[in-house]
Amino acid sequence: MAAVAQISQRDAYRIMFKDYPDVLNIEEMCGILGISTKTGYQLLKDGKIQNLKVGRSYRIPKIHLMTYLGIGENI
């Protein structure tokens, strides 16, 4: 069985998401995931990705997106 390399959240934060702000909007999150905004809103509505709602806008801290992706966790 092949070993799967694990990347730490710190490394992912510095390497994979370095061009994005610390708190993402829905369009940035969907761009990272390669999904439509409709699907992105559904993920937020279903509570699959933790987020903050500021007025009528959603804000997603990068750390919550990394948690959703399973980066830096023991899967």
N, C-alpha and C positions, 0 to 999 in steps of 0.2 A: 504494500500500500504506500503510495507517495505521500510525503509530508507536505502539508499546506503551510506556506509562510504566513505568519501573522504580522500585521503592521500595527504599531501602537497608535493610539489616538493622537498623541503628540506628533508623531511622524506624519500621519495622514493630514493633520491640521497644517503642518508646515509645507508639505509636499503637494498633496492632492488639491487642497482648497485654498492655496495661498493667494490666488487671484480674486477671491471673493471676500466680501466684508464679513465680520464676525456674526452679524445678524442678517439673514437672508430675507428677501421678499419672495412671494410665491413664484414669480417668473424666474428668479435665480435658482431657487430650489428645483423647479421643473427642468431647467436647463441642465443642471448637474445630473439629475436622474434620467434625463432623456424622455420625459413624459409630457403629456398635454397638461394644460392648466386645469382642465376639468378633472383629470385623474389626480392631480396635486391637491386640489380642493377636497376631493373625496378622501384622500389619505389623512388630511387634517381633520375633516369632519368625523371620520371614524376613530380618531385618537391614535392612529398608528404612528404619527410623528408629533411629538409635543411641540407646541407653539404658543406664541403670545398674540393676543389680539389687541391692536392699538387702533382705537376708533373702528373703522370699517376694514382695516388692513391687517393681514396676518404677517407676523414676523417669526422667523424660524432660526434660533441660534444654531450655528454650525454643529455644535456638540450634539444636539438632538438629532440632526440628520445623520451624523456618524453613528450614533446609537442605533438608529433605524437600520442602517446598512450593516450593523454588526462589526464595525471597525473598532478594534482594540478590546473586544470582549472575547471571552472564551466561549466559542460557539460549539 
